Amino acid sequence: MTSQTVIFHITHINNLDNILKSNGLHCITTIKSQNTIYKNIAHSGIQDVRASTGVPVPPYGGLHDYVPFYFAPRSPMLYTINQGNVAGYSDGQDPIVYLVTTVEKIAKDSLPYCFTDGHGIMFFTSFYKDLKDLSEIDWKIMKEMYWADTLEDNDRKRRRQAEFLVHNFLPITSINWICTMNSTRKLEVEQLLQNYNINIPVHVKRNWYY
C-alpha cells in the first residue's frame, strides 16, 4: 500500500454533465429524491439489496446514502457491464468513465466516510471507520489483473469489491483525475469540463478496462 490510497468511482459519461452541474457526486438517495435523470449502469436486483442494507458504523444510514468507490480498477461490476449482463443497459464499457481520488484527499477535505473489506451487501463483509483499518483490505488481490474465485479461494470476488463510502455528497473539488477508455471519450470529457470551467486532468487508461 502506497502513501496515497487511490480509489475509483465509475459512471456513464452521460451522467457527467449533471455531476459537474451539481458540483459533485450525490448519493443514490439524493438522486432519487430530486428525481435527477441519470444513466443507470447497475444491476437493479443488487441495487434493491443495497437500498435496504444498513451501515453499522458512523455516519450510519444505508448504503444508498453513500457515494461508493472501489480500491482498484477493472472491477467485477465493470466486467459484468462489458459482458452485457446488466439488464436494461447495453452501451458496454466504452462510455464508462472513472472519477478518481484518494483516501487521503477525502480525509483532508473532512468528508464523512467509512469503508468495507468486501462487497457491501455480503453478510460476512466488515465495515470500518478508522483509516488504520485499511490494512484489512486485501491489497494483493487489488493489484491482480484477475480476481475470479478459485477452488482454493472462493472469496476473491467479494474481497475485490471492497468499497470506500463517502457519505451523502462528494464535491467535484475532491476528484483528482478523470480517466477514460480512449482518446475520443477523453476529448468529450475535456469539453464538458471546459463548459463548466472546471480544471481536472483527464487521462486515457485503456488497461483499466476489459
Backbone as a printed PyTorch tensor [residue, N CA C, xyz], in Angstrom:
tensor([[[  0.8440,  -1.1880,   0.0000],
         [  0.0000,   0.0000,   0.0000],
         [  0.8840,   1.2450,   0.0000]],

        [[  0.6580,   2.1470,  -0.9350],
         [  1.4540,   3.3700,  -1.0140],
         [  0.9140,   4.4060,  -0.0330]],

        [[  1.6380,   5.5360,   0.0550],
         [  1.2020,   6.5950,   0.9610],
         [ -0.1030,   7.2260,   0.4940]],

        [[ -0.3800,   7.1230,  -0.8110],
         [ -1.6410,   7.6180,  -1.3560],
         [ -2.4980,   6.4240,  -1.7680]],

        [[ -3.6460,   6.2900,  -1.1710],
         [ -4.5360,   5.1660,  -1.4450],
         [ -5.5750,   5.6030,  -2.4820]],

        [[ -5.3460,   5.2140,  -3.7230],
         [ -6.2030,   5.6490,  -4.8270],
         [ -7.5160,   4.8650,  -4.8110]],

        [[ -8.6270,   5.5740,  -5.0420],
         [ -9.9530,   4.9420,  -5.0930],
         [-10.6900,   5.3840,  -6.3580]],

        [[-11.6250,   4.5460,  -6.8220],
         [-12.1920,   4.6660,  -8.1570],
         [-13.7190,   4.5880,  -8.1410]],

        [[-14.3740,   5.5940,  -8.7070],
         [-15.8310,   5.5750,  -8.9030],
         [-16.0900,   5.5330, -10.4010]],

        [[-16.9730,   4.6320, -10.8450],
         [-17.2980,   4.5730, -12.2660],
         [-18.7270,   5.0380, -12.5130]],

        [[-18.9040,   5.7100, -13.6560],
         [-20.2290,   6.1740, -14.0520],
         [-20.2760,   6.2870, -15.5580]],

        [[-21.4790,   6.3870, -16.1040],
         [-21.6390,   6.5850, -17.5470],
         [-21.3070,   8.0340, -17.8740]],

        [[-20.6860,   8.2420, -19.0270],
         [-20.2980,   9.5970, -19.4180],
         [-21.5070,  10.5340, -19.5140]],

        [[-22.6910,   9.9620, -19.7800],
         [-23.9000,  10.7920, -19.8590],
         [-24.2580,  11.4330, -18.5190]],

        [[-23.7430,  10.8610, -17.4280],
         [-24.0330,  11.4070, -16.0930],
         [-23.1020,  12.5560, -15.7210]],

        [[-22.0520,  12.7220, -16.5020],
         [-21.0310,  13.6940, -16.1140],
         [-21.5500,  15.1330, -16.1400]],

        [[-22.4120,  15.4440, -17.0770],
         [-22.9490,  16.8070, -17.1590],
         [-23.6810,  17.1810, -15.8660]],

        [[-24.5500,  16.2780, -15.3750],
         [-25.2700,  16.5430, -14.1260],
         [-24.3280,  16.6070, -12.9250]],

        [[-23.2960,  15.7600, -12.9390],
         [-22.3210,  15.7640, -11.8420],
         [-21.6100,  17.1180, -11.7800]],

        [[-21.1960,  17.5990, -12.9430],
         [-20.4960,  18.8910, -12.9840],
         [-21.4440,  20.0350, -12.6540]],

        [[-22.6800,  19.9380, -13.1430],
         [-23.6840,  20.9660, -12.8500],
         [-23.9830,  21.0250, -11.3520]],

        [[-23.9270,  19.8770, -10.6870],
         [-24.2050,  19.7880,  -9.2500],
         [-22.9620,  20.0480,  -8.4000]],

        [[-21.8390,  20.2670,  -9.0800],
         [-20.5530,  20.4800,  -8.3920],
         [-20.1080,  19.2840,  -7.5790]],

        [[-20.5710,  18.0890,  -7.9700],
         [-20.1070,  16.9040,  -7.2740],
         [-21.0280,  15.7100,  -7.4450]],

        [[-20.6920,  14.6570,  -6.7240],
         [-21.4100,  13.3840,  -6.7850],
         [-22.3870,  13.2680,  -5.6170]],

        [[-23.6590,  13.1020,  -5.9390],
         [-24.6710,  12.8410,  -4.9220],
         [-24.8660,  11.3410,  -4.7550]],

        [[-25.2630,  10.9250,  -3.5770],
         [-25.6080,   9.5260,  -3.3380],
         [-26.9330,   9.1940,  -4.0240]],

        [[-27.2200,   7.9060,  -4.1670],
         [-28.4380,   7.4560,  -4.8510],
         [-29.6980,   7.9730,  -4.1450]],

        [[-29.6760,   8.0150,  -2.8130],
         [-30.8380,   8.5160,  -2.0710],
         [-31.1990,   9.9280,  -2.5150]],

        [[-30.2060,  10.7950,  -2.6430],
         [-30.4380,  12.1790,  -3.0750],
         [-30.8520,  12.2390,  -4.5370]],

        [[-30.1870,  11.4580,  -5.3730],
         [-30.5200,  11.4340,  -6.8060],
         [-31.9900,  11.0820,  -7.0050]],

        [[-32.4640,  10.0870,  -6.2660],
         [-33.8570,   9.6610,  -6.4110],
         [-34.8220,  10.6710,  -5.8040]],

        [[-34.4440,  11.2650,  -4.6720],
         [-35.3440,  12.2320,  -4.0320],
         [-35.4890,  13.4950,  -4.8650]],

        [[-34.4860,  13.8190,  -5.6560],
         [-34.5350,  15.0040,  -6.5070],
         [-35.0160,  14.6860,  -7.9160]],

        [[-35.3520,  13.3960,  -8.1370],
         [-35.7970,  12.9420,  -9.4660],
         [-34.8000,  13.3050, -10.5660]],

        [[-33.5300,  13.2170, -10.2260],
         [-32.4770,  13.5060, -11.2020],
         [-32.4420,  12.4060, -12.2570]],

        [[-32.3760,  12.8100, -13.5040],
         [-32.2560,  11.8370, -14.5950],
         [-30.8010,  11.3910, -14.6800]],

        [[-30.5770,  10.0930, -14.5920],
         [-29.2090,   9.5990, -14.7090],
         [-29.2070,   8.2460, -15.4130]],

        [[-28.0960,   7.9250, -16.0490],
         [-27.9340,   6.6700, -16.7730],
         [-27.4770,   5.6020, -15.7870]],

        [[-28.3460,   4.6420, -15.5250],
         [-28.0580,   3.5940, -14.5540],
         [-27.2210,   2.4920, -15.1970]],

        [[-26.1130,   2.1160, -14.5570],
         [-25.2530,   1.0550, -15.0870],
         [-25.2160,  -0.1510, -14.1460]],

        [[-26.0860,  -0.1480, -13.1440],
         [-26.0160,  -1.1690, -12.0950],
         [-27.1520,  -2.1870, -12.2000]],

        [[-26.9080,  -3.3770, -11.6570],
         [-27.9270,  -4.4150, -11.5220],
         [-29.0730,  -3.9170, -10.6500]],

        [[-30.2860,  -3.9560, -11.1450],
         [-31.4200,  -3.4880, -10.3410],
         [-31.6090,  -4.3550,  -9.0930]],

        [[-31.3790,  -5.6600,  -9.2180],
         [-31.5350,  -6.5520,  -8.0680],
         [-30.5520,  -6.2350,  -6.9610]],

        [[-29.3000,  -5.9890,  -7.3270],
         [-28.2870,  -5.6430,  -6.3320],
         [-28.5880,  -4.2780,  -5.7230]],

        [[-29.0670,  -3.3500,  -6.5460],
         [-29.4170,  -2.0250,  -6.0290],
         [-30.5620,  -2.1030,  -5.0250]],

        [[-31.5010,  -2.9960,  -5.2710],
         [-32.6030,  -3.1850,  -4.3180],
         [-32.0780,  -3.6520,  -2.9660]],

        [[-31.0910,  -4.5600,  -2.9910],
         [-30.4990,  -5.0450,  -1.7470],
         [-29.7040,  -3.9270,  -1.0690]],

        [[-28.9440,  -3.1810,  -1.8530],
         [-28.1730,  -2.0680,  -1.2890],
         [-29.0890,  -1.0480,  -0.6160]],

        [[-30.2760,  -0.8410,  -1.2210],
         [-31.2260,   0.1390,  -0.6790],
         [-31.6830,  -0.2320,   0.7250]],

        [[-31.6510,  -1.5200,   1.0450],
         [-32.1320,  -1.9650,   2.3570],
         [-30.9970,  -2.4250,   3.2750]],

        [[-29.7400,  -2.1770,   2.8670],
         [-28.5980,  -2.5910,   3.6780],
         [-28.0950,  -1.4290,   4.5190]],

        [[-28.0940,  -1.6180,   5.8400],
         [-27.6370,  -0.5800,   6.7490],
         [-26.1240,  -0.5630,   6.9010]],

        [[-25.6110,   0.5790,   7.2920],
         [-24.1780,   0.7420,   7.5530],
         [-23.9900,   0.7790,   9.0710]],

        [[-23.2620,  -0.1850,   9.6400],
         [-23.2050,  -0.3280,  11.0970],
         [-22.1590,   0.5260,  11.8090]],

        [[-21.5010,   1.4160,  11.0690],
         [-20.5080,   2.3080,  11.6810],
         [-20.8480,   3.7510,  11.3170]],

        [[-20.3600,   4.7480,  12.0740],
         [-20.6210,   6.1520,  11.7320],
         [-20.1130,   6.4710,  10.3260]],

        [[-20.8330,   7.3160,   9.5870],
         [-22.0250,   8.0750,   9.9860],
         [-23.3510,   7.3380,   9.7690]],

        [[-23.3150,   6.0110,   9.7460],
         [-24.5080,   5.1610,   9.7110],
         [-25.3590,   5.3970,   8.4580]],

        [[-26.6630,   5.2080,   8.5710],
         [-27.5370,   5.2720,   7.4030],
         [-27.4900,   3.9650,   6.6260]],

        [[-27.8010,   4.0400,   5.3250],
         [-27.7880,   2.8640,   4.4610],
         [-26.7930,   3.0490,   3.3290]],

        [[-26.5230,   1.9600,   2.5990],
         [-25.5330,   2.0290,   1.5160],
         [-25.8870,   3.0770,   0.4690]],

        [[-27.1830,   3.2840,   0.2290],
         [-27.5840,   4.2690,  -0.7700],
         [-27.3980,   5.7160,  -0.2970]],

        [[-27.0010,   5.8900,   0.9630],
         [-26.7040,   7.2270,   1.4680],
         [-25.2360,   7.5990,   1.2490]],

        [[-24.5270,   6.7620,   0.4920],
         [-23.0930,   6.9660,   0.2710],
         [-22.7570,   6.9430,  -1.2210]],

        [[-21.7110,   7.6790,  -1.5750],
         [-21.1240,   7.6050,  -2.9100],
         [-20.0340,   6.5380,  -2.8490]],

        [[-20.1640,   5.4430,  -3.6200],
         [-19.2330,   4.3230,  -3.4850],
         [-18.0120,   4.4180,  -4.4050]],

        [[-16.8760,   4.0360,  -3.8690],
         [-15.6300,   3.9170,  -4.6260],
         [-15.0640,   2.5250,  -4.4320]],

        [[-14.3420,   2.0420,  -5.4460],
         [-13.5850,   0.7970,  -5.3140],
         [-12.1220,   1.1240,  -5.0330]],

        [[-11.3850,   0.1120,  -4.5700],
         [ -9.9580,   0.2710,  -4.3010],
         [ -9.0840,  -0.1610,  -5.4750]],

        [[ -9.7210,  -0.5600,  -6.5890],
         [ -8.9630,  -0.9860,  -7.7720],
         [ -9.8260,  -0.7970,  -9.0150]],

        [[ -9.1960,  -0.5730, -10.1650],
         [ -9.9540,  -0.5460, -11.4190],
         [-10.2880,  -1.9690, -11.8640]],

        [[-10.8780,  -2.1150, -13.0460],
         [-11.2420,  -3.4330, -13.5910],
         [-12.0670,  -4.2300, -12.5730]],

        [[-13.1070,  -3.6120, -12.0620],
         [-13.9330,  -4.2390, -11.0360],
         [-14.8200,  -5.3340, -11.6300]],

        [[-15.3190,  -6.2360, -10.7840],
         [-16.3130,  -7.2080, -11.2440],
         [-17.5380,  -6.5240, -11.8500]],

        [[-17.9190,  -5.3620, -11.3370],
         [-19.0600,  -4.6300, -11.8920],
         [-18.7860,  -4.2210, -13.3360]],

        [[-17.5910,  -3.7080, -13.6000],
         [-17.2530,  -3.3100, -14.9690],
         [-17.1930,  -4.5280, -15.8860]],

        [[-16.7250,  -5.6520, -15.3700],
         [-16.7020,  -6.8890, -16.1590],
         [-18.1170,  -7.2860, -16.5720]],

        [[-19.0500,  -7.2090, -15.6310],
         [-20.4460,  -7.5450, -15.9170],
         [-21.0180,  -6.6110, -16.9810]],

        [[-20.6970,  -5.3270, -16.8670],
         [-21.1380,  -4.3460, -17.8680],
         [-20.5760,  -4.7120, -19.2350]],

        [[-19.2950,  -5.0400, -19.2860],
         [-18.6390,  -5.3710, -20.5500],
         [-19.2090,  -6.6360, -21.1790]],

        [[-19.6600,  -7.5590, -20.3360],
         [-20.2320,  -8.8160, -20.8410],
         [-21.6780,  -8.6450, -21.2900]],

        [[-22.2520,  -7.4750, -21.0560],
         [-23.6410,  -7.2390, -21.4480],
         [-24.6430,  -7.9020, -20.5360]],

        [[-24.2600,  -8.0940, -19.2770],
         [-25.1140,  -8.8310, -18.3410],
         [-25.8770,  -7.9570, -17.3510]],

        [[-25.9750,  -6.6460, -17.6330],
         [-26.7780,  -5.7610, -16.7920],
         [-28.0860,  -5.4730, -17.5240]],

        [[-29.1950,  -5.9700, -16.9780],
         [-30.4970,  -5.8060, -17.6230],
         [-30.8140,  -4.3270, -17.8130]],

        [[-31.2280,  -3.9660, -19.0240],
         [-31.6010,  -2.5870, -19.3060],
         [-30.4400,  -1.6950, -19.7050]],

        [[-29.2220,  -2.2530, -19.7010],
         [-28.0570,  -1.4630, -20.1070],
         [-27.3170,  -2.1890, -21.2190]],

        [[-27.0400,  -1.5080, -22.3100],
         [-26.4310,  -2.1750, -23.4660],
         [-25.3260,  -1.3570, -24.1340]],

        [[-24.8270,  -0.3270, -23.4470],
         [-23.8080,   0.5360, -24.0610],
         [-22.3870,   0.0010, -23.9390]],

        [[-22.2010,  -1.0410, -23.1390],
         [-20.8580,  -1.5820, -22.9620],
         [-19.9840,  -0.7020, -22.0870]],

        [[-18.6600,  -0.9780, -22.1200],
         [-17.7330,  -0.2750, -21.2320],
         [-17.1540,   1.0040, -21.8380]],

        [[-17.2740,   1.1860, -23.1260],
         [-16.6610,   2.3390, -23.7960],
         [-17.0630,   3.6880, -23.1820]],

        [[-18.3660,   3.9290, -22.8620],
         [-18.7350,   5.2250, -22.2970],
         [-18.5850,   5.3270, -20.7780]],

        [[-18.0230,   4.3070, -20.1510],
         [-17.8130,   4.3530, -18.7000],
         [-16.5620,   5.1740, -18.3950]],

        [[-16.6960,   6.1140, -17.4680],
         [-15.5490,   6.9290, -17.0580],
         [-15.2660,   6.7070, -15.5750]],

        [[-14.0030,   6.8740, -15.2330],
         [-13.5630,   6.7750, -13.8420],
         [-13.4130,   8.1740, -13.2440]],

        [[-13.9830,   8.3800, -12.0690],
         [-13.7050,   9.5640, -11.2640],
         [-12.7890,   9.0870, -10.1380]],

        [[-11.5940,   9.6380, -10.0910],
         [-10.5410,   9.0760,  -9.2510],
         [-10.0920,  10.0870,  -8.2010]],

        [[ -9.9240,   9.6010,  -6.9870],
         [ -9.3780,  10.4340,  -5.9160],
         [ -8.5470,   9.5380,  -5.0020]],

        [[ -8.2380,  10.0150,  -3.8130],
         [ -7.5100,   9.2030,  -2.8460],
         [ -8.2000,   9.2740,  -1.4900]],

        [[ -7.9810,   8.2540,  -0.7100],
         [ -8.4990,   8.2290,   0.6640],
         [ -7.9710,   9.4360,   1.4320]],

        [[ -6.7110,   9.7460,   1.1970],
         [ -6.0820,  10.8580,   1.9110],
         [ -6.7390,  12.1940,   1.5490]],

        [[ -7.1440,  12.3470,   0.2980],
         [ -7.8270,  13.5620,  -0.1380],
         [ -9.1870,  13.6840,   0.5420]],

        [[ -9.9150,  12.5720,   0.6260],
         [-11.2250,  12.5730,   1.3000],
         [-11.0710,  12.9840,   2.7660]],

        [[-10.0670,  12.4160,   3.4140],
         [ -9.8300,  12.7400,   4.8270],
         [ -9.4170,  14.2040,   4.9890]],

        [[ -8.5410,  14.6780,   4.1150],
         [ -8.0870,  16.0720,   4.1760],
         [ -9.2450,  17.0450,   3.9810]],

        [[-10.1990,  16.6680,   3.1090],
         [-11.3550,  17.5210,   2.8360],
         [-12.4440,  17.3910,   3.8940]],

        [[-12.1790,  16.6070,   4.9220],
         [-13.0950,  16.4380,   6.0680],
         [-14.4670,  15.9100,   5.6420]],

        [[-14.4750,  15.0070,   4.6710],
         [-15.7270,  14.3930,   4.2370],
         [-15.9980,  13.1550,   5.0900]],

        [[-17.2380,  12.9510,   5.5420],
         [-17.5490,  11.7650,   6.3430],
         [-17.5070,  10.5020,   5.4830]],

        [[-16.9290,   9.4390,   6.0070],
         [-16.7240,   8.2250,   5.2130],
         [-16.6860,   6.9940,   6.1180]],

        [[-16.7610,   5.8430,   5.4770],
         [-16.4180,   4.5680,   6.0850],
         [-15.9770,   3.6610,   4.9440]],

        [[-15.5940,   2.4260,   5.2610],
         [-15.1560,   1.5300,   4.1880],
         [-15.3510,   0.0840,   4.6020]],

        [[-15.2660,  -0.7970,   3.6170],
         [-15.5140,  -2.2210,   3.8500],
         [-14.3260,  -3.0520,   3.3780]],

        [[-14.3100,  -4.3170,   3.7940],
         [-13.2690,  -5.2320,   3.3150],
         [-13.7800,  -6.1490,   2.2060]],

        [[-14.9980,  -5.8600,   1.7100],
         [-15.5720,  -6.6630,   0.6300],
         [-16.8590,  -6.0210,   0.1440]],

        [[-17.5560,  -6.7030,  -0.7230],
         [-18.8170,  -6.1860,  -1.2610],
         [-19.7620,  -5.8210,  -0.1150]],

        [[-20.3150,  -4.5950,  -0.1810],
         [-21.0760,  -4.0570,   0.9450],
         [-22.3190,  -4.8180,   1.3350]],

        [[-22.8940,  -5.6180,   0.4230],
         [-24.1420,  -6.3050,   0.7510],
         [-23.9240,  -7.7160,   1.2950]],

        [[-22.6660,  -8.1840,   1.2800],
         [-22.4010,  -9.5560,   1.7030],
         [-22.4130,  -9.6580,   3.2280]],

        [[-23.0040, -10.7250,   3.7310],
         [-23.2270, -10.9060,   5.1730],
         [-21.9320, -10.8360,   5.9700]],

        [[-20.8550, -11.4470,   5.4440],
         [-19.6250, -11.5080,   6.2370],
         [-18.6400, -10.3880,   5.8960]],

        [[-19.0990,  -9.3610,   5.1820],
         [-18.2700,  -8.1690,   4.9720],
         [-18.2580,  -7.3220,   6.2400]],

        [[-17.0830,  -6.8120,   6.5920],
         [-16.9390,  -5.9500,   7.7650],
         [-16.8090,  -4.4860,   7.3410]],

        [[-17.3470,  -3.5980,   8.1750],
         [-17.2780,  -2.1540,   7.9420],
         [-16.2940,  -1.5290,   8.9240]],

        [[-15.6090,  -0.4850,   8.4700],
         [-14.5960,   0.1730,   9.2830],
         [-14.7280,   1.6910,   9.1830]],

        [[-14.2010,   2.3730,  10.1740],
         [-14.2290,   3.8290,  10.2180],
         [-12.8350,   4.4300,  10.3170]],

        [[-11.9150,   3.7060,  10.9580],
         [-10.5780,   4.2190,  11.2230],
         [ -9.6400,   3.8430,  10.0760]],

        [[ -8.9090,   4.8160,   9.5320],
         [ -8.0350,   4.5460,   8.3850],
         [ -6.9240,   3.5510,   8.7050]],

        [[ -6.6110,   3.3590,   9.9780],
         [ -5.6070,   2.3400,  10.3160],
         [ -6.0970,   0.9440,   9.9300]],

        [[ -7.4300,   0.8060,   9.7840],
         [ -8.0040,  -0.4830,   9.4040],
         [ -7.9670,  -0.7280,   7.8960]],

        [[ -7.3670,   0.1760,   7.1510],
         [ -7.1590,  -0.0920,   5.7190],
         [ -6.3010,  -1.3350,   5.5210]],

        [[ -5.5890,  -1.7300,   6.5630],
         [ -4.7950,  -2.9610,   6.4940],
         [ -5.6810,  -4.1970,   6.3420]],

        [[ -6.9880,  -4.0540,   6.6260],
         [ -7.9240,  -5.1730,   6.4800],
         [ -8.3000,  -5.4110,   5.0170]],

        [[ -7.9960,  -4.4630,   4.1460],
         [ -8.2490,  -4.6290,   2.7100],
         [ -7.2510,  -5.6330,   2.1400]],

        [[ -7.6960,  -6.4730,   1.2320],
         [ -6.7930,  -7.4300,   0.5850],
         [ -6.0640,  -6.7050,  -0.5550]],

        [[ -4.9480,  -6.0640,  -0.2290],
         [ -4.2230,  -5.2740,  -1.2210],
         [ -3.5930,  -6.1300,  -2.3060]],

        [[ -3.3160,  -7.3830,  -1.9960],
         [ -2.7330,  -8.2740,  -3.0060],
         [ -3.7130,  -8.4880,  -4.1570]],

        [[ -4.9720,  -8.7660,  -3.8270],
         [ -5.9510,  -9.0140,  -4.8910],
         [ -6.2910,  -7.7170,  -5.6370]],

        [[ -6.1460,  -6.5680,  -4.9820],
         [ -6.3980,  -5.2960,  -5.6650],
         [ -5.3840,  -5.0540,  -6.7810]],

        [[ -4.2060,  -5.6310,  -6.6500],
         [ -3.1540,  -5.4270,  -7.6490],
         [ -3.2040,  -6.4550,  -8.7710]],

        [[ -4.0290,  -7.4780,  -8.6200],
         [ -4.0610,  -8.5470,  -9.6090],
         [ -4.9900,  -8.2200, -10.7770]],

        [[ -4.6250,  -8.6930, -11.9560],
         [ -5.4310,  -8.4630, -13.1500],
         [ -6.7200,  -9.2800, -13.0910]],

        [[ -6.6480, -10.4730, -12.5390],
         [ -7.7950, -11.3760, -12.4940],
         [ -8.1840, -11.6470, -11.0470]],

        [[ -9.4970, -11.6310, -10.7860],
         [ -9.9870, -11.6840,  -9.4130],
         [-11.0450, -12.7760,  -9.2040]],

        [[-11.2500, -13.6320, -10.1950],
         [-12.3150, -14.6470, -10.0900],
         [-12.0430, -15.5990,  -8.9220]],

        [[-13.1210, -16.1300,  -8.3300],
         [-12.9920, -17.1380,  -7.2900],
         [-12.3110, -18.3790,  -7.8540]],

        [[-11.5840, -19.0710,  -7.0110],
         [-10.9250, -20.3140,  -7.4060],
         [-11.3190, -21.4250,  -6.4360]],

        [[-10.9520, -22.6440,  -6.7620],
         [-11.2250, -23.7680,  -5.8550],
         [-10.5010, -23.5630,  -4.5330]],

        [[ -9.3110, -22.9710,  -4.5940],
         [ -8.5210, -22.7530,  -3.3910],
         [ -9.0320, -21.5610,  -2.5710]],

        [[ -9.6710, -20.6010,  -3.2500],
         [-10.1200, -19.3790,  -2.5750],
         [-11.3980, -18.8840,  -3.2490]],

        [[-12.5410, -19.1950,  -2.6410],
         [-13.8250, -18.8280,  -3.2560],
         [-14.3680, -17.4870,  -2.7360]],

        [[-13.4730, -16.6520,  -2.1920],
         [-13.8870, -15.3620,  -1.6330],
         [-13.1650, -14.1900,  -2.3230]],

        [[-12.4990, -14.4830,  -3.4290],
         [-11.6910, -13.4540,  -4.0960],
         [-12.5590, -12.3160,  -4.6560]],

        [[-13.6440, -12.6770,  -5.3040],
         [-14.5020, -11.6720,  -5.9420],
         [-15.0920, -10.7120,  -4.9110]],

        [[-15.5390, -11.2410,  -3.7720],
         [-16.0980, -10.3830,  -2.7200],
         [-15.0540,  -9.3940,  -2.2260]],

        [[-13.8360,  -9.8800,  -1.9760],
         [-12.7860,  -9.0070,  -1.4390],
         [-12.3680,  -7.9440,  -2.4600]],

        [[-12.3770,  -8.2980,  -3.7480],
         [-12.0120,  -7.3200,  -4.7750],
         [-13.0260,  -6.1660,  -4.8270]],

        [[-14.2440,  -6.4230,  -4.3430],
         [-15.2920,  -5.4100,  -4.3820],
         [-15.4100,  -4.6130,  -3.0760]],

        [[-14.3350,  -4.5900,  -2.3020],
         [-14.3040,  -3.7260,  -1.1060],
         [-14.5960,  -2.2890,  -1.5250]],

        [[-15.2880,  -1.5590,  -0.6510],
         [-15.7760,  -0.2250,  -1.0140],
         [-15.2990,   0.8450,  -0.0300]],

        [[-14.9690,   2.0070,  -0.5680],
         [-14.7720,   3.2000,   0.2410],
         [-15.9970,   4.0690,   0.0180]],

        [[-16.6960,   4.4060,   1.0950],
         [-18.0190,   5.0300,   1.0070],
         [-17.9910,   6.4490,   1.5700]],

        [[-18.3130,   7.4150,   0.7070],
         [-18.3440,   8.8190,   1.1290],
         [-19.7910,   9.2120,   1.3760]],

        [[-20.0810,   9.7000,   2.5620],
         [-21.4600,   9.9560,   2.9610],
         [-22.0840,  11.1260,   2.2060]],

        [[-23.2280,  10.8490,   1.5900],
         [-24.1250,  11.8550,   1.0320],
         [-23.6300,  12.5540,  -0.2350]],

        [[-22.4740,  13.2250,  -0.1640],
         [-22.0520,  14.0680,  -1.2890],
         [-20.5340,  14.1990,  -1.3240]],

        [[-19.9860,  14.1020,  -2.5280],
         [-18.5590,  14.3170,  -2.7140],
         [-18.3640,  15.4690,  -3.6910]],

        [[-17.8150,  16.6080,  -3.2420],
         [-17.6520,  17.7630,  -4.1310],
         [-16.6820,  17.4730,  -5.2640]],

        [[-16.9050,  18.0870,  -6.3970],
         [-16.0630,  17.8530,  -7.5640],
         [-14.6150,  18.2500,  -7.2810]],

        [[-14.4170,  19.1640,  -6.3450],
         [-13.0610,  19.5760,  -5.9820],
         [-12.2820,  18.4690,  -5.2800]],

        [[-12.9810,  17.4160,  -4.8490],
         [-12.3110,  16.2880,  -4.2100],
         [-11.8800,  15.2170,  -5.2150]],

        [[-12.1950,  15.4220,  -6.4900],
         [-11.7770,  14.4970,  -7.5450],
         [-10.4180,  14.9470,  -8.0860]],

        [[ -9.4780,  14.0180,  -8.1500],
         [ -8.1300,  14.3420,  -8.6310],
         [ -7.9640,  14.1720, -10.1330]],

        [[ -8.5960,  13.1260, -10.6890],
         [ -8.4700,  12.8360, -12.1170],
         [ -9.7590,  12.2250, -12.6290]],

        [[ -9.9500,  12.3340, -13.9340],
         [-10.9900,  11.5790, -14.6330],
         [-10.2860,  10.7530, -15.6910]],

        [[-10.6610,   9.4890, -15.8060],
         [ -9.9910,   8.5940, -16.7520],
         [-10.9980,   7.9230, -17.6710]],

        [[-10.5790,   7.7250, -18.9090],
         [-11.4500,   7.1720, -19.9400],
         [-10.7700,   5.9980, -20.6330]],

        [[-11.5680,   5.3030, -21.4690],
         [-11.0580,   4.1330, -22.1740],
         [-10.2460,   4.5180, -23.4110]],

        [[-10.5930,   5.6450, -24.0260],
         [ -9.9270,   6.0280, -25.2750],
         [ -9.8840,   7.5440, -25.4320]],

        [[ -9.1760,   7.9990, -26.4510],
         [ -8.9660,   9.4340, -26.6550],
         [-10.2370,  10.1500, -27.0830]],

        [[-11.1430,   9.4420, -27.7530],
         [-12.4150,  10.0530, -28.1490],
         [-13.2170,  10.4580, -26.9170]],

        [[-13.3310,   9.5530, -25.9640],
         [-14.0440,   9.8590, -24.7160],
         [-13.2870,  10.9130, -23.9100]],

        [[-11.9830,  10.8910, -23.9620],
         [-11.1790,  11.8970, -23.2550],
         [-11.5290,  13.2970, -23.7560]],

        [[-11.6380,  13.4510, -25.0720],
         [-11.9820,  14.7520, -25.6460],
         [-13.3830,  15.1900, -25.2250]],

        [[-14.3270,  14.2220, -25.1620],
         [-15.6900,  14.5400, -24.7130],
         [-15.6880,  15.0500, -23.2730]],

        [[-14.9310,  14.3800, -22.4210],
         [-14.8700,  14.7790, -21.0130],
         [-14.2120,  16.1510, -20.8880]],

        [[-13.1480,  16.3780, -21.6190],
         [-12.4570,  17.6670, -21.5570],
         [-13.3670,  18.8100, -22.0100]],

        [[-14.2010,  18.5450, -23.0120],
         [-15.1320,  19.5730, -23.4650],
         [-16.1620,  19.8900, -22.3830]],

        [[-16.6830,  18.8520, -21.7140],
         [-17.6320,  19.0590, -20.6260],
         [-17.0040,  19.8800, -19.5020]],

        [[-15.7800,  19.5450, -19.1530],
         [-15.0850,  20.2760, -18.0940],
         [-14.8920,  21.7380, -18.4920]],

        [[-14.5640,  21.9450, -19.7510],
         [-14.3790,  23.3140, -20.2440],
         [-15.6890,  24.0940, -20.1760]],

        [[-16.7990,  23.4200, -20.4790],
         [-18.1130,  24.0690, -20.4280],
         [-18.4140,  24.6390, -19.0410]],

        [[-17.9190,  23.9390, -18.0110],
         [-18.1780,  24.3610, -16.6300],
         [-16.9810,  25.0630, -15.9980]],

        [[-15.9640,  25.3110, -16.8170],
         [-14.7560,  25.9820, -16.3300],
         [-14.1530,  25.2530, -15.1330]],

        [[-14.1220,  23.9180, -15.2500],
         [-13.5570,  23.0710, -14.1940],
         [-12.2680,  22.4580, -14.7150]],

        [[-11.2310,  22.5410, -13.9370],
         [ -9.9210,  22.0500, -14.3550],
         [ -9.5590,  20.7710, -13.6050]],

        [[ -9.8360,  19.6260, -14.2280],
         [ -9.4430,  18.3210, -13.6900],
         [ -8.6830,  17.5840, -14.7900]],

        [[ -7.4950,  17.0680, -14.5190],
         [ -6.7610,  16.3220, -15.5370],
         [ -7.5490,  15.0970, -16.0150]],

        [[ -7.5110,  14.8340, -17.3210],
         [ -8.1910,  13.6760, -17.9050],
         [ -7.1380,  12.7870, -18.5770]],

        [[ -7.1750,  11.5000, -18.2760],
         [ -6.1920,  10.5720, -18.8220],
         [ -6.8880,   9.3820, -19.4960]],

        [[ -6.2600,   8.8410, -20.5160],
         [ -6.7080,   7.5820, -21.1110],
         [ -6.0220,   6.4440, -20.3580]],

        [[ -6.8240,   5.5010, -19.8520],
         [ -6.2990,   4.3550, -19.1080],
         [ -6.9000,   3.0730, -19.6860]],

        [[ -6.4390,   2.6810, -20.8540],
         [ -7.0190,   1.5080, -21.5190],
         [ -6.9070,   0.2460, -20.6680]],

        [[ -5.8340,   0.1420, -19.8800],
         [ -5.6320,  -1.0540, -19.0670],
         [ -6.5510,  -1.1270, -17.8480]],

        [[ -7.3730,  -0.1010, -17.6340],
         [ -8.3710,  -0.1400, -16.5740],
         [ -9.6820,  -0.7360, -17.0530]],

        [[ -9.7070,  -1.1620, -18.3090],
         [-10.9220,  -1.7080, -18.9320],
         [-10.6470,  -3.1330, -19.4120]],

        [[-11.7180,  -3.8130, -19.8090],
         [-11.5830,  -5.1950, -20.2870],
         [-11.4640,  -5.2240, -21.8020]]])
